[in-house]
Amino acid sequence: MQWNSKMSKDAEAYRERVQVVVRCRPLLSTEIADGRKSCVIVDTVNSSIQVRNPKMQADMAPKTFTFDRAYDSSSTQRQIYQDVGHPIVHSVMSGYNGTVLVYGQTASGKTFTMDGPDDPPEMRGIMDNAFEDIFSHIKQSQSSDNFLVRASYLEIHNEEVKDLLAGQTSCARLDLKENSEGGVYVKNLTSVTVQCVADIKRLLAVLALFPFPLCFEVLLLVSGSKILKIPLHGFSMDRRKNNSGS
Protein backbone atom coordinates (compact mmCIF):
# COMPACT_ATOMS: atom_id res chain seq x y z
CA MET A 1 0.00 0.00 0.00
CA GLN A 2 1.52 3.31 -1.09
CA TRP A 3 1.03 6.35 1.15
CA ASN A 4 0.47 9.10 -1.41
CA SER A 5 -1.03 12.59 -1.47
CA LYS A 6 -4.48 11.32 -2.45
CA MET A 7 -4.61 9.16 0.67
CA SER A 8 -3.44 12.14 2.68
CA LYS A 9 -6.45 14.08 1.44
CA ASP A 10 -8.72 11.17 2.33
CA ALA A 11 -7.25 11.01 5.82
CA GLU A 12 -7.66 14.77 6.17
CA ALA A 13 -11.38 14.48 5.45
CA TYR A 14 -11.84 11.61 7.88
CA ARG A 15 -10.16 13.23 10.85
CA GLU A 16 -12.41 16.30 10.69
CA ARG A 17 -15.50 14.72 12.25
CA VAL A 18 -17.25 11.51 13.24
CA GLN A 19 -18.27 9.29 10.33
CA VAL A 20 -21.23 6.92 10.67
CA VAL A 21 -21.11 3.93 8.33
CA VAL A 22 -23.63 1.10 7.99
CA ARG A 23 -22.96 -2.32 6.51
CA CYS A 24 -25.84 -4.75 5.92
CA ARG A 25 -25.01 -8.45 5.72
CA PRO A 26 -26.83 -11.02 3.55
CA LEU A 27 -29.37 -13.39 5.05
CA LEU A 28 -27.90 -16.46 6.73
CA SER A 29 -28.76 -19.91 5.40
CA THR A 30 -30.78 -20.62 8.53
CA GLU A 31 -32.76 -17.42 8.03
CA ILE A 32 -33.48 -18.33 4.42
CA ALA A 33 -34.56 -21.82 5.51
CA ASP A 34 -36.97 -20.23 7.98
CA GLY A 35 -38.52 -18.26 5.15
CA ARG A 36 -37.34 -14.89 6.37
CA LYS A 37 -36.91 -11.93 4.04
CA SER A 38 -34.80 -8.80 4.18
CA CYS A 39 -36.60 -5.70 5.42
CA VAL A 40 -33.92 -3.20 4.35
CA ILE A 41 -33.13 -1.52 1.04
CA VAL A 42 -29.64 -0.05 0.80
CA ASP A 43 -29.03 2.97 -1.41
CA THR A 44 -25.24 3.03 -1.73
CA VAL A 45 -25.27 6.14 -3.95
CA ASN A 46 -27.18 8.33 -1.48
CA SER A 47 -25.80 6.50 1.59
CA SER A 48 -29.24 5.74 2.95
CA ILE A 49 -31.19 2.74 4.18
CA GLN A 50 -34.93 2.16 3.99
CA VAL A 51 -36.45 -0.11 6.63
CA ARG A 52 -39.90 -1.54 6.07
CA ASN A 53 -41.96 -3.49 8.60
CA PRO A 54 -43.14 -6.62 6.72
CA LYS A 55 -46.38 -6.53 8.70
CA MET A 56 -47.36 -2.98 7.80
CA GLN A 57 -49.68 -2.08 4.95
CA ALA A 58 -48.22 -1.75 1.46
CA ASP A 59 -49.18 1.93 1.15
CA MET A 60 -47.26 2.86 4.30
CA ALA A 61 -43.92 4.53 3.58
CA PRO A 62 -40.76 2.86 4.94
CA LYS A 63 -38.49 4.67 7.35
CA THR A 64 -35.39 6.15 5.77
CA PHE A 65 -32.06 6.71 7.53
CA THR A 66 -29.10 8.55 5.99
CA PHE A 67 -25.46 7.97 6.90
CA ASP A 68 -22.01 9.03 5.74
CA ARG A 69 -21.67 5.72 3.92
CA ALA A 70 -23.94 2.73 3.41
CA TYR A 71 -22.90 -0.72 2.15
CA ASP A 72 -25.14 -3.55 1.02
CA SER A 73 -24.57 -7.29 1.22
CA SER A 74 -22.36 -7.26 -1.87
CA SER A 75 -19.66 -5.16 -0.17
CA THR A 76 -16.27 -6.81 0.28
CA GLN A 77 -13.89 -6.88 3.21
CA ARG A 78 -11.25 -5.03 1.21
CA GLN A 79 -13.72 -2.37 0.14
CA ILE A 80 -14.76 -1.73 3.73
CA TYR A 81 -11.17 -1.47 4.90
CA GLN A 82 -10.07 0.71 2.00
CA ASP A 83 -12.98 3.14 2.46
CA VAL A 84 -13.30 3.14 6.24
CA GLY A 85 -10.25 1.67 7.97
CA HIS A 86 -7.26 2.68 5.89
CA PRO A 87 -7.81 6.48 5.96
CA ILE A 88 -7.97 6.36 9.75
CA VAL A 89 -4.87 4.17 10.05
CA HIS A 90 -3.04 6.59 7.76
CA SER A 91 -4.33 9.52 9.80
CA VAL A 92 -3.03 7.97 13.01
CA MET A 93 0.35 7.22 11.45
CA SER A 94 0.42 10.90 10.48
CA GLY A 95 -0.09 11.88 14.10
CA TYR A 96 -3.83 12.40 14.48
CA ASN A 97 -6.39 10.78 16.77
CA GLY A 98 -8.82 8.34 15.21
CA THR A 99 -11.34 5.68 16.19
CA VAL A 100 -13.20 2.89 14.43
CA LEU A 101 -15.90 1.29 16.56
CA VAL A 102 -18.08 -1.55 15.35
CA TYR A 103 -21.49 -1.77 16.99
CA GLY A 104 -24.48 -4.03 16.39
CA GLN A 105 -26.62 -6.82 17.75
CA THR A 106 -25.47 -10.44 18.03
CA ALA A 107 -24.86 -12.09 14.62
CA SER A 108 -24.96 -8.78 12.75
CA GLY A 109 -21.43 -9.28 11.38
CA LYS A 110 -19.24 -7.27 13.76
CA THR A 111 -16.55 -9.92 14.26
CA PHE A 112 -16.51 -10.79 10.56
CA THR A 113 -15.95 -7.15 9.62
CA MET A 114 -13.27 -6.62 12.26
CA ASP A 115 -11.50 -9.98 12.10
CA GLY A 116 -12.65 -12.29 9.33
CA PRO A 117 -10.94 -15.57 8.36
CA ASP A 118 -7.21 -15.73 7.60
CA ASP A 119 -7.77 -17.44 4.26
CA PRO A 120 -8.34 -16.40 1.61
CA PRO A 121 -6.51 -13.10 2.27
CA GLU A 122 -9.27 -11.00 0.70
CA MET A 123 -11.60 -12.12 3.49
CA ARG A 124 -9.44 -10.65 6.25
CA GLY A 125 -11.02 -7.89 8.29
CA ILE A 126 -10.08 -4.41 9.43
CA MET A 127 -7.71 -5.60 12.14
CA ASP A 128 -5.46 -7.74 9.92
CA ASN A 129 -5.42 -5.13 7.19
CA ALA A 130 -4.54 -2.44 9.72
CA PHE A 131 -1.65 -4.51 11.10
CA GLU A 132 -0.30 -5.00 7.57
CA ASP A 133 -0.61 -1.27 6.89
CA ILE A 134 1.19 -0.31 10.09
CA PHE A 135 4.25 -2.46 9.44
CA SER A 136 4.20 -1.59 5.75
CA HIS A 137 4.32 2.08 6.68
CA ILE A 138 7.25 1.47 9.03
CA LYS A 139 9.12 -0.46 6.33
CA GLN A 140 8.53 2.24 3.73
CA SER A 141 9.32 5.13 6.05
CA GLN A 142 12.09 7.40 4.83
CA SER A 143 12.38 8.97 8.28
CA SER A 144 15.48 8.60 10.43
CA ASP A 145 13.23 7.67 13.37
CA ASN A 146 13.50 4.23 14.94
CA PHE A 147 10.23 2.41 15.56
CA LEU A 148 9.52 0.28 18.62
CA VAL A 149 6.19 -1.57 18.53
CA ARG A 150 4.62 -2.94 21.70
CA ALA A 151 1.32 -4.74 22.16
CA SER A 152 -1.07 -5.13 25.06
CA TYR A 153 -4.19 -7.23 25.46
CA LEU A 154 -6.98 -6.41 27.87
CA GLU A 155 -10.55 -7.35 28.66
CA ILE A 156 -13.31 -4.84 29.33
CA HIS A 157 -16.32 -6.50 30.94
CA ASN A 158 -18.94 -5.10 33.31
CA GLU A 159 -16.92 -1.87 33.51
CA GLU A 160 -13.88 -3.77 34.78
CA VAL A 161 -10.50 -3.80 33.02
CA LYS A 162 -8.25 -6.88 33.21
CA ASP A 163 -4.79 -7.57 31.79
CA LEU A 164 -4.93 -10.72 29.63
CA LEU A 165 -1.17 -10.87 29.05
CA ALA A 166 -0.44 -10.99 32.77
CA GLY A 167 -1.38 -14.69 32.91
CA GLN A 168 -4.66 -16.52 33.25
CA THR A 169 -4.33 -16.65 37.03
CA SER A 170 -4.14 -12.86 37.29
CA CYS A 171 -7.57 -11.35 37.90
CA ALA A 172 -6.46 -8.05 39.35
CA ARG A 173 -8.53 -5.08 38.23
CA LEU A 174 -6.66 -2.32 36.47
CA ASP A 175 -7.37 1.38 36.78
CA LEU A 176 -7.93 3.93 34.07
CA LYS A 177 -5.77 6.99 34.61
CA GLU A 178 -5.46 10.38 32.94
CA ASN A 179 -2.08 11.75 32.01
CA SER A 180 -0.93 15.35 32.10
CA GLU A 181 -2.03 15.88 28.49
CA GLY A 182 -5.59 14.78 29.15
CA GLY A 183 -5.18 11.35 27.57
CA VAL A 184 -6.47 8.15 29.17
CA TYR A 185 -4.32 5.07 29.79
CA VAL A 186 -4.46 1.81 31.76
CA LYS A 187 -2.06 1.77 34.69
CA ASN A 188 0.27 -1.26 35.00
CA LEU A 189 -0.93 -2.81 31.73
CA THR A 190 1.49 -5.44 30.38
CA SER A 191 3.10 -4.63 27.01
CA VAL A 192 5.04 -7.00 24.75
CA THR A 193 7.47 -5.95 22.01
CA VAL A 194 6.37 -7.15 18.54
CA GLN A 195 8.38 -6.97 15.34
CA CYS A 196 5.90 -8.12 12.70
CA VAL A 197 2.29 -9.03 11.99
CA ALA A 198 2.98 -12.67 12.92
CA ASP A 199 3.97 -11.59 16.44
CA ILE A 200 0.66 -9.78 16.84
CA LYS A 201 -1.28 -12.76 15.51
CA ARG A 202 0.32 -15.01 18.10
CA LEU A 203 -0.88 -12.66 20.83
CA LEU A 204 -4.35 -12.56 19.31
CA ALA A 205 -4.49 -16.36 19.60
CA VAL A 206 -5.21 -15.73 23.28
CA LEU A 207 -8.58 -14.44 22.10
CA ALA A 208 -10.11 -17.91 22.00
CA LEU A 209 -9.62 -18.28 25.75
CA PHE A 210 -11.66 -15.21 26.66
CA PRO A 211 -15.35 -14.93 25.63
CA PHE A 212 -15.84 -11.34 26.76
CA PRO A 213 -15.28 -8.03 24.91
CA LEU A 214 -11.55 -7.45 24.49
CA CYS A 215 -9.23 -4.63 23.54
CA PHE A 216 -5.98 -5.22 21.68
CA GLU A 217 -3.58 -2.30 21.89
CA VAL A 218 -0.53 -1.64 19.72
CA LEU A 219 1.88 1.02 20.96
CA LEU A 220 4.28 2.54 18.45
CA LEU A 221 7.10 4.54 20.00
CA VAL A 222 8.73 6.97 17.62
CA SER A 223 9.87 10.54 18.34
CA GLY A 224 6.55 10.82 20.11
CA SER A 225 4.39 7.81 20.84
CA LYS A 226 1.48 6.56 18.79
CA ILE A 227 -1.13 4.34 20.39
CA LEU A 228 -3.51 2.10 18.48
CA LYS A 229 -6.24 0.27 20.41
CA ILE A 230 -8.07 -2.49 18.62
CA PRO A 231 -11.02 -4.06 20.48
CA LEU A 232 -12.66 -7.27 19.31
CA HIS A 233 -15.89 -5.55 18.32
CA GLY A 234 -14.36 -2.20 17.61
CA PHE A 235 -11.17 -0.59 16.50
CA SER A 236 -9.85 2.54 18.12
CA MET A 237 -6.68 4.43 17.65
CA ASP A 238 -5.19 7.54 19.07
CA ARG A 239 -1.84 9.24 19.20
CA ARG A 240 -0.14 10.54 22.32
CA LYS A 241 2.90 12.79 22.04
CA ASN A 242 5.62 13.15 24.63
CA ASN A 243 8.47 15.58 24.94
CA SER A 244 11.12 13.13 26.08
CA GLY A 245 12.28 12.23 22.58
CA SER A 246 11.99 8.53 23.44
N, C-alpha and C positions, 0 to 999 in steps of 0.2 A: 504494500500500500504506500503510495507516494504522498507526501505531505506538501501539497502545492498551494498556490494562492487562492484557488477556487475553494478548496476545503477550508482555508482560513476565513473566507467570507461566510461559508456555511456555519462555521463555529461561532463567528461573530454574531450571526443572527440568533443562534440558539442560546447564547449566554445572556441575551437581553432580558428574557422573561420566561415564565413557566410555559411549557408546551404540554398540551393534553392530547394524547394519541390513543386511538381505539383500534384494537385488532379483533376481528370476529373469526372464530374457528369454524371448521365444517362440522356437520353433525357426526357423532360417533356411530359406529356400526350398531351398538346396542340401542341407540336412540332411533335409528332408522328402522330397526327390527320392531321397535315398539310403536311404529307408525307416527312418530313425531315429525313435525315440520318446522322449518325455520320461521321465526316471527320478525326477523330483521332484514332490511334492505340497505345495503351499504352503497353510498354514492362517493366513490373515491375521488372524483373530480372536484366536488364541492365540499369534501371532507365532512359529510353528514351521514347520520344513520336514522332510518325510519323504523319505529317499533310499532307493530300492530298486534293487538290482542286477538287471538284466533276466535275468541268467543263473542267479540263485538260485532255489531251489524256492519254489513258491507259498505254502507254509505257513511260510516263514521271515519273521520280522517285519522290516520296514524299520528303518533307523536314523533316529532323530528328533533334531533339533537345534533348540534354542529360542534366540531372539534378542530384542532389545528391540523390533524391528519386522521384519516380513517382508512383502514385496510380490511378487505374482505377475505374470504377463506382461501383465495388463490395466492395470497401474499406469501413470499418465501422468507426463510430465516435470514438470508443474506440481504434481501431488500430491507427488512426491518432494521437490521444492524446498520446498514449503509445510511439509511435515512434518519434513524433515531439515535443509535448508539455511537457510531463513529464520530459525528460532529462534537459530541460531548466529551469523548475520550480525547480528541484532538484539542478541544478547548482546555481541558484539565492539563494536558501536557504543555500547553502554552501558558499555564499559570492562572487559570480562572476556576472558580468553583462550579461544580455541576452535579446534577443528580438524575438518575433514572430509577424510578420506582414502579414496579409492576404490581398492580392491584386487581383483584377479581375474586369471584366465588370459587369454591372447590371445583376442579375439573374444567376451568375456563381456559386453561392453556398457559398459565403463568410460568410454571417450571419448564415447559417446552420452549417458550420464548426466551427465557433466561439461560437455560442450560442446553437442552436438546441432546440427542445422541452424538457420540463421537464419530460414528461412521454412518453414512458417508459425510465427508467434511462440510458439504453445503447444508447439512441439517444442524450444524452446531449453532448454539444460541449466542446471545449477547455477551455472556461471560467469556466464553472461549475466544470469540472474535476480539474482545477487548484485550485479553491477555496477549494475543498475537500482535495486536496493534502496539501495545505498550513496549514489548521487547523489540519489535521492528523499528519503532521510533528511536529507541536507545541505540540500536545497531547502526541506524542511518544518521544519527546525530553527528554534525560537524563541529559540535561544541567541544571545548577542552575540558568540560566538566566530567567528573567521574560519577557513575551512577551506582548506588547501593540500593538493592530492592529487598525489602523485608515483608513478610506476610504474617497476619494474625487471623485467628479463627474464633469467633465467639457466638454464643447463643443468646437470643433475646426472647424471653418467654415470661408471660405474666409480669411484665415490667421489671424482670430481673435479668442481669447481665452475667454470663458465666464464660470463663476462658476454656475453650475446648482443646487447646494445645497444651494445657497445663497437666493433662493426664485425666483419665476417666474417673479416678478416685477423688479428684479435686472438685468440690462443689461450692467453693467459696464464692460469694457474691462480689462482683466488682462494682466500683463506683464511677459514675460519670462526673468528670471534673471540667472546669472551664479555665482555659489558660489566659495569660495576660492580654492576648489579642482578641479575646472573645470567642475563640474556637472551643469546641467540645471534644474531649478525648476520654478514653477509658484508662483509669489508673491501674498500673501493674499488669497490663495485658501482655501476654507472651508474644514475642515476635521472632520469626525465623527467617534467616537470610535465604533468598531464592535467586537462582541465576538464569532460569529459563522457564518456559511454559510447563515443561514436564515436572519441574519442582513444585509448581503451584498445583498441578493436577494430582500429585501424590498427597498433598495436604488436603485437597478437596475430597479425597477418598474417605476421609473421616466422616464425611457427610452422611453416609449410609448408617452410621451408628447413632445418629441423633435425629429424631423425628420432628423436632420443633423448629420454628423459624430461626435461621442462622444468618450471621453476617461474616463475610470473608473480606478481610482488609489487606490491601497491598500498599506498603509505604515505600515511596521512592525518595531517597535522600540525594539531593543534588546540591546546588549552591544554597537553595532554600530547601524545604521539604515538601513533597507532593504526596497527598494521601488519597488513596482510592478505596472506597468501602463497597463491597459487593455482597449484598444479602442474597439469600436463596430466592426469595420472591421479589427482589428488588435490586437495584444497582445504584449505589450512590458514590459520588466522588467529590472530593474537595481538595483544595490546595492550601497548605499552611506554610507561610514563610517564617524564617528565623533570621536573626542577624549575626549568628555565630560563624557563618561561612562553612558549617559542617556539611 
